[in-house]
């Protein structure tokens, strides 16, 4: 069926004020009734749209039988109080009001929101508790010829159904799983011949990687993790670990249809098979081809920044693969693992000593990748997530700007996070 994108809740006159209800509901996926955890009764939450400078007021109402909360993944907002405070626990039958302001200089692009409940993030996100969040303004970074192209939000999520309900405990990420786009199974996406569209790609699932390929076409990347890139780049395929986002331009083929696929992908002991996600169908009048952009934005390059401190951080796991560590310790919300100073830049050498990948994600403070296994990284701008390859070493530089408080960094395979691969950091003046 034609792609139906999530309902949009957009700010008006500088304010996004809404209520989001988390509850167990029976929803329809590919024509079948499925028991899932939902935001506002839908499988996959509404898309929240804000602009730099907006005030955000979201009341989370918990009708689940377990505690939950919200994390605004990738946003550069305060990690304290009623902002992106992931240590809050909203009990069943209770509510919590999130309130914060998007900085006026906030990067524009695709972000997302999801449950970050301690030790149950994987189960709740896998069961449906996540949605896309967009910060407006990306098209204004493009040349005038591209500022009116059609936009599409493609939220990627996998699910396993047993006895009419999404599996929500003892999740096996290597088990057969259905891949959905905006909660639909293999929808069709309409495009005109030669038409340029802006696709917001977001992996809003818990554990599974996507290796995206649009047959016969290329992705023109204009933003990564919500940050417009310095120079647009083209790729035949894009790897999205859990939590990753790319904003891309695609062009309609001359005629017929092509498949949007995720390719065969190996991750440790898991093997994710190839699957068709959607079919892109060409139709209607031909449109003139629009030249893709080259330069998109002018982000700050930290290559020559003064580094106040160097650290080495190690990601590891137990031999039986049941416990996951950062610097040899499992997560403890009551312990401060690292302290940094506001206004400084730190360089972290992040080592992965395991035989599987770990997507490193830093809350609040985006970073720049400097090198992977000693090979200098091409400067593209900031991001909030990077894959740590097996037995590897990735160097990043993190500017601690804007906000003080306690937050976390972790592996964004949520099964690993819940099993201990998360640490706290406090930023002080």
C-alpha positions as CSV (number, residue, x, y, z in Angstrom):
1,X,0.0,0.0,0.0
2,X,1.1,3.6,-0.4
3,X,3.4,4.9,2.3
4,X,1.5,6.6,5.1
5,X,3.8,8.8,7.2
6,X,3.3,9.3,10.9
7,X,0.9,12.0,12.2
8,X,2.7,15.3,12.5
9,X,2.6,17.5,15.7
10,X,4.3,20.8,14.8
11,X,5.1,23.9,16.8
12,X,3.0,27.0,16.3
13,X,4.1,30.6,17.0
14,X,7.3,29.3,18.7
15,X,5.6,26.7,20.9
16,X,5.2,23.0,20.7
17,X,2.8,22.0,23.4
18,X,1.3,18.5,23.4
19,X,0.5,15.4,25.5
20,X,1.8,12.0,24.6
21,X,0.2,8.9,26.1
22,X,2.1,5.7,26.4
23,X,-0.2,2.7,26.6
24,X,-0.5,-1.0,25.6
25,X,-2.8,-1.2,22.6
26,X,-3.8,-3.5,19.8
27,X,-2.7,-2.0,16.5
28,X,-2.8,-3.2,12.9
29,X,0.5,-4.0,11.1
30,X,0.3,-5.4,7.6
31,X,-3.4,-6.1,8.1
32,X,-2.9,-8.2,11.2
33,X,-3.8,-7.2,14.8
34,X,-0.8,-6.9,17.1
35,X,-0.4,-6.1,20.7
36,X,2.2,-3.3,21.1
37,X,3.3,-0.4,23.3
38,X,2.2,2.8,21.7
39,X,2.5,6.5,21.8
40,X,-1.0,8.0,21.3
41,X,-2.4,4.6,20.3
42,X,-0.2,4.2,17.1
43,X,2.6,1.8,16.3
44,X,5.4,4.4,16.1
45,X,4.8,7.7,17.6
46,X,3.8,11.0,15.9
47,X,6.5,13.0,14.3
48,X,7.3,16.1,16.4
49,X,8.4,19.2,14.4
50,X,10.1,22.2,16.0
51,X,12.3,25.1,14.9
52,X,15.4,26.6,16.5
53,X,14.3,29.0,19.3
54,X,11.0,27.1,19.9
55,X,9.8,26.2,23.4
56,X,8.9,22.6,23.8
57,X,6.3,21.4,26.4
58,X,5.4,17.7,26.3
59,X,3.4,16.0,29.0
60,X,4.1,12.2,29.1
61,X,1.2,10.3,30.5
62,X,2.0,6.7,31.5
63,X,-0.8,4.2,31.1
64,X,1.6,1.3,31.0
65,X,2.0,-1.3,33.8
66,X,5.7,-0.3,34.1
67,X,7.7,2.9,34.5
68,X,8.9,4.8,31.5
69,X,10.2,8.1,30.4
70,X,11.4,10.1,27.3
71,X,14.8,10.9,25.8
72,X,15.2,13.4,23.0
73,X,17.9,11.7,21.1
74,X,20.6,14.0,19.7
75,X,19.1,17.3,20.8
76,X,21.6,19.8,22.2
77,X,19.4,20.8,25.2
78,X,19.9,20.7,28.9
79,X,20.2,17.3,30.5
80,X,18.7,18.6,33.8
81,X,15.4,19.1,35.5
82,X,12.4,18.9,33.0
83,X,14.5,18.9,29.9
84,X,16.3,15.9,28.5
85,X,16.6,14.3,32.0
86,X,16.8,10.6,31.4
87,X,17.1,9.7,35.1
88,X,13.4,10.5,35.7
89,X,11.1,7.5,36.1
90,X,7.4,8.1,35.3
91,X,5.5,5.5,37.3
92,X,2.3,3.7,36.0
93,X,-0.6,6.0,36.3
94,X,1.5,9.1,36.6
95,X,2.6,11.9,34.3
96,X,5.7,14.1,33.8
97,X,6.0,17.5,32.0
98,X,9.1,18.0,29.9
99,X,9.8,21.7,29.2
100,X,12.8,23.2,27.4
101,X,13.8,25.6,24.7
102,X,15.6,24.6,21.4
103,X,18.6,26.9,21.1
104,X,18.4,29.5,18.4
105,X,21.6,28.2,16.8
106,X,20.5,24.5,17.0
107,X,21.4,22.4,13.9
108,X,18.5,21.5,11.6
109,X,17.8,17.9,10.6
110,X,16.4,14.6,11.9
111,X,16.4,13.5,15.5
112,X,14.1,11.1,17.4
113,X,12.6,10.4,20.8
114,X,12.2,7.2,22.7
115,X,12.0,5.5,26.1
116,X,15.2,5.6,28.1
117,X,13.8,3.7,31.1
118,X,16.7,2.1,33.1
119,X,17.3,-1.5,32.1
120,X,14.1,-1.7,30.1
121,X,14.9,0.6,27.1
122,X,15.3,-2.3,24.7
123,X,12.0,-3.9,25.6
124,X,10.1,-0.7,25.4
125,X,11.6,0.6,22.2
126,X,11.4,-2.8,20.5
127,X,7.7,-2.9,21.5
128,X,7.0,0.5,19.8
129,X,8.0,3.4,22.1
130,X,9.9,5.7,19.7
131,X,9.2,8.4,17.1
132,X,10.9,10.9,14.9
133,X,11.6,14.5,15.8
134,X,12.6,17.1,13.2
135,X,14.3,20.4,13.7
136,X,13.2,22.6,10.8
137,X,15.5,24.6,8.6
138,X,17.5,22.0,6.7
139,X,16.1,23.0,3.3
140,X,17.1,26.6,3.9
141,X,20.7,25.3,3.9
142,X,20.2,24.1,0.3
143,X,20.4,26.1,-2.9
144,X,17.1,27.9,-3.8
145,X,16.4,25.3,-6.5
146,X,16.1,22.6,-3.9
147,X,14.1,24.3,-1.2
148,X,10.7,23.2,-2.3
149,X,11.4,19.5,-2.9
150,X,9.0,17.0,-1.4
151,X,10.0,15.6,2.0
152,X,9.4,12.1,3.4
153,X,10.0,10.7,6.8
154,X,11.1,7.0,6.7
155,X,11.3,5.6,10.3
156,X,12.8,2.1,10.2
157,X,11.8,-0.4,12.8
158,X,11.8,-4.2,13.1
159,X,9.4,-6.4,15.0
160,X,8.9,-10.0,16.1
161,X,5.4,-11.2,16.8
162,X,4.5,-14.2,18.8
163,X,0.9,-15.2,19.7
164,X,-0.4,-11.9,18.4
165,X,1.9,-9.6,20.5
166,X,5.3,-8.0,19.9
167,X,8.0,-9.9,21.8
168,X,8.8,-7.7,24.8
169,X,11.1,-9.9,26.9
170,X,14.1,-12.2,26.2
171,X,14.5,-10.5,22.8
172,X,16.7,-12.4,20.4
173,X,18.0,-9.9,17.9
174,X,19.2,-12.7,15.6
175,X,15.7,-14.2,15.3
176,X,13.6,-13.7,12.2
177,X,12.2,-10.2,12.2
178,X,10.0,-8.1,10.0
179,X,11.3,-4.7,8.9
180,X,8.8,-1.9,8.6
181,X,8.9,1.6,7.3
182,X,6.7,4.0,9.2
183,X,5.0,1.0,10.8
184,X,4.1,-0.5,7.4
185,X,5.3,-3.7,5.7
186,X,6.8,-3.1,2.3
187,X,4.8,0.0,1.3
188,X,5.1,1.8,-2.1
189,X,6.7,5.3,-2.4
190,X,5.6,7.4,-5.3
191,X,8.0,9.6,-7.2
192,X,8.0,11.3,-10.6
193,X,10.7,10.6,-13.2
194,X,13.7,12.8,-12.4
195,X,12.0,14.3,-9.3
196,X,14.3,15.1,-6.3
197,X,12.9,14.2,-2.9
198,X,14.3,14.8,0.6
199,X,14.2,11.6,2.6
200,X,14.7,11.6,6.4
201,X,16.0,8.2,7.2
202,X,16.0,7.2,10.9
203,X,16.6,3.8,12.6
204,X,14.2,4.0,15.5
205,X,14.5,0.4,16.5
206,X,16.3,-1.2,19.5
207,X,19.0,-3.5,18.2
208,X,19.1,-4.3,14.5
209,X,21.4,-2.6,11.9
210,X,20.2,-1.5,8.4
211,X,22.4,-1.4,5.3
212,X,20.2,0.6,2.9
213,X,20.4,0.4,-0.9
214,X,18.0,2.0,-3.4
215,X,18.5,-0.2,-6.5
216,X,20.2,1.7,-9.4
217,X,20.1,5.0,-7.5
218,X,22.4,6.9,-5.1
219,X,21.9,8.7,-1.8
220,X,23.1,12.3,-1.6
221,X,23.8,12.9,2.1
222,X,23.1,16.4,3.3
223,X,22.9,15.8,7.0
224,X,24.0,13.2,9.5
225,X,22.5,12.8,13.0
226,X,20.6,16.0,12.6
227,X,23.7,18.1,11.6
228,X,24.0,19.5,8.1
229,X,27.3,18.3,6.6
230,X,30.1,20.5,5.5
231,X,30.2,18.9,2.0
232,X,27.4,16.7,0.6
233,X,28.5,13.2,-0.3
234,X,27.1,10.4,-2.4
235,X,26.9,6.8,-1.6
236,X,25.3,3.6,-3.0
237,X,24.5,2.4,0.5
238,X,24.2,3.7,4.0
239,X,24.6,1.7,7.2
240,X,22.3,2.8,10.0
241,X,22.9,1.2,13.4
242,X,20.2,1.6,16.0
243,X,19.6,5.4,16.6
244,X,21.4,6.6,13.4
245,X,19.9,9.2,11.0
246,X,20.7,10.5,7.6
247,X,19.0,13.2,5.6
248,X,19.4,12.4,1.9
249,X,18.3,13.6,-1.5
250,X,17.1,10.9,-4.0
251,X,16.1,11.2,-7.6
252,X,13.2,9.3,-9.3
253,X,14.2,6.7,-11.9
254,X,13.2,7.2,-15.5
255,X,10.4,4.6,-15.3
256,X,9.2,1.5,-13.6
257,X,9.9,0.6,-10.0
258,X,13.0,0.0,-7.8
259,X,13.4,-1.5,-4.4
260,X,14.6,0.1,-1.2
261,X,16.4,-2.8,0.4
262,X,18.4,-3.5,3.5
263,X,21.4,-5.7,2.5
264,X,22.8,-8.8,4.2
265,X,24.7,-7.6,7.3
266,X,26.8,-9.4,9.8
267,X,27.1,-8.0,13.4
268,X,29.0,-10.3,15.7
269,X,27.1,-13.5,16.1
270,X,24.0,-11.9,14.5
271,X,23.3,-12.0,10.7
272,X,20.6,-9.8,9.4
273,X,19.3,-11.1,6.1
274,X,18.5,-9.0,3.0
275,X,15.0,-7.7,2.9
276,X,12.9,-5.4,0.8
277,X,11.7,-2.4,2.8
278,X,9.6,-0.5,0.2
279,X,9.1,-0.2,-3.5
280,X,9.7,3.1,-5.2
281,X,7.2,3.5,-8.1
282,X,7.8,6.1,-10.8
283,X,4.8,7.8,-12.4
284,X,3.4,11.0,-13.7
285,X,5.1,13.8,-15.7
286,X,8.8,14.0,-15.9
287,X,10.5,16.7,-13.9
288,X,13.8,18.4,-14.7
289,X,16.8,17.0,-12.9
290,X,18.0,19.4,-10.1
291,X,21.8,19.6,-9.6
292,X,22.6,18.2,-6.2
293,X,24.3,20.6,-3.7
294,X,28.0,20.5,-2.9
295,X,28.6,22.7,0.1
296,X,25.7,22.5,2.7
297,X,27.0,24.2,5.9
298,X,30.0,25.6,7.6
299,X,30.4,23.6,10.8
300,X,33.4,24.2,13.1
301,X,36.4,21.9,12.5
302,X,38.0,20.8,15.8
303,X,41.2,19.6,14.2
304,X,43.1,22.7,15.5
305,X,41.1,23.1,18.7
306,X,42.9,23.2,22.0
307,X,42.4,19.8,23.7
308,X,42.0,20.3,27.5
309,X,42.1,16.5,28.2
310,X,42.8,13.2,26.6
311,X,41.0,10.1,27.7
312,X,40.9,6.4,26.8
313,X,37.5,4.7,27.1
314,X,37.2,0.9,26.6
315,X,34.1,-0.9,25.5
316,X,34.2,-4.6,26.3
317,X,32.0,-7.6,27.2
318,X,32.0,-10.8,29.1
319,X,33.1,-14.0,27.4
320,X,29.5,-15.4,27.5
321,X,28.1,-12.2,26.0
322,X,25.7,-11.6,28.8
323,X,27.3,-8.5,30.4
324,X,28.7,-5.4,28.8
325,X,31.2,-2.9,30.2
326,X,32.7,0.5,29.8
327,X,36.1,0.7,31.4
328,X,35.5,-2.6,33.1
329,X,32.3,-1.5,34.9
330,X,28.6,-1.9,34.4
331,X,26.3,1.0,34.5
332,X,25.3,2.5,37.9
333,X,23.0,5.5,37.8
334,X,24.2,6.6,41.3
335,X,27.8,6.7,40.3
336,X,29.6,9.5,38.4
337,X,32.1,7.9,36.1
338,X,33.7,11.0,34.4
339,X,33.8,14.7,35.0
340,X,34.4,17.3,32.3
341,X,34.6,21.1,32.4
342,X,32.1,23.3,30.5
343,X,33.7,25.2,27.6
344,X,36.5,22.7,27.0
345,X,37.2,20.2,24.2
346,X,38.3,16.7,25.1
347,X,39.7,14.0,22.9
348,X,38.6,10.5,23.6
349,X,40.2,7.4,22.2
350,X,37.4,4.8,22.3
351,X,38.6,1.2,22.2
352,X,36.4,-1.7,21.3
353,X,38.0,-4.9,22.5
354,X,35.1,-7.2,21.6
355,X,34.4,-9.1,18.3
356,X,31.2,-7.2,17.5
357,X,30.3,-3.6,16.7
358,X,29.1,-1.1,19.2
359,X,27.5,2.2,18.1
360,X,28.8,4.8,20.5
361,X,26.3,7.5,21.4
362,X,26.9,10.6,23.5
363,X,23.9,12.4,25.0
364,X,23.7,16.3,24.8
365,X,27.2,16.9,23.4
366,X,27.7,16.0,19.7
367,X,31.3,15.2,18.6
368,X,33.6,15.1,15.7
369,X,35.2,11.8,14.5
370,X,39.0,12.3,14.0
371,X,40.2,8.9,13.0
372,X,39.3,5.2,12.9
373,X,42.2,2.7,13.6
374,X,44.7,5.5,12.9
375,X,43.2,6.5,9.6
376,X,42.2,10.2,9.6
377,X,38.5,10.7,9.1
378,X,37.1,13.0,6.4
379,X,35.7,16.1,8.1
380,X,31.9,16.2,7.6
381,X,30.7,17.9,10.8
382,X,29.3,16.8,14.1
383,X,27.4,13.6,14.9
384,X,26.1,11.9,18.0
385,X,26.7,8.3,17.0
386,X,29.6,6.4,15.4
387,X,30.1,2.7,14.9
388,X,33.0,1.1,16.9
389,X,34.2,-1.7,14.6
390,X,35.4,-5.0,16.3
391,X,38.8,-4.8,17.9
392,X,39.1,-1.2,16.9
393,X,40.1,2.3,18.1
394,X,38.0,5.4,17.2
395,X,39.2,8.9,18.2
396,X,36.6,11.6,18.7
397,X,36.7,15.2,19.9
398,X,33.9,16.4,22.1
399,X,33.2,20.1,22.8
400,X,31.4,20.4,26.1
401,X,29.3,23.5,25.4
402,X,26.0,25.1,26.4
403,X,24.9,23.1,29.4
404,X,26.0,21.6,32.7
405,X,24.6,18.6,34.4
406,X,24.8,14.8,34.5
407,X,24.1,12.7,31.4
408,X,25.3,9.4,29.8
409,X,27.1,7.8,26.9
410,X,26.5,4.3,25.8
411,X,26.3,1.6,23.2
412,X,23.0,2.2,21.2
413,X,22.3,-1.5,20.8
414,X,19.8,-1.2,23.6
415,X,20.3,-4.8,24.7
416,X,23.9,-3.9,25.4
417,X,23.0,-0.7,27.1
418,X,20.5,-2.5,29.4
419,X,23.1,-5.1,30.2
420,X,25.6,-2.5,31.5
421,X,27.3,-0.7,28.5
422,X,26.5,2.8,29.7
423,X,28.4,5.3,31.8
424,X,27.6,8.7,33.4
425,X,29.4,12.0,32.9
426,X,29.0,15.2,34.8
427,X,29.8,18.5,33.1
428,X,30.6,21.4,35.5
429,X,31.6,25.0,35.2
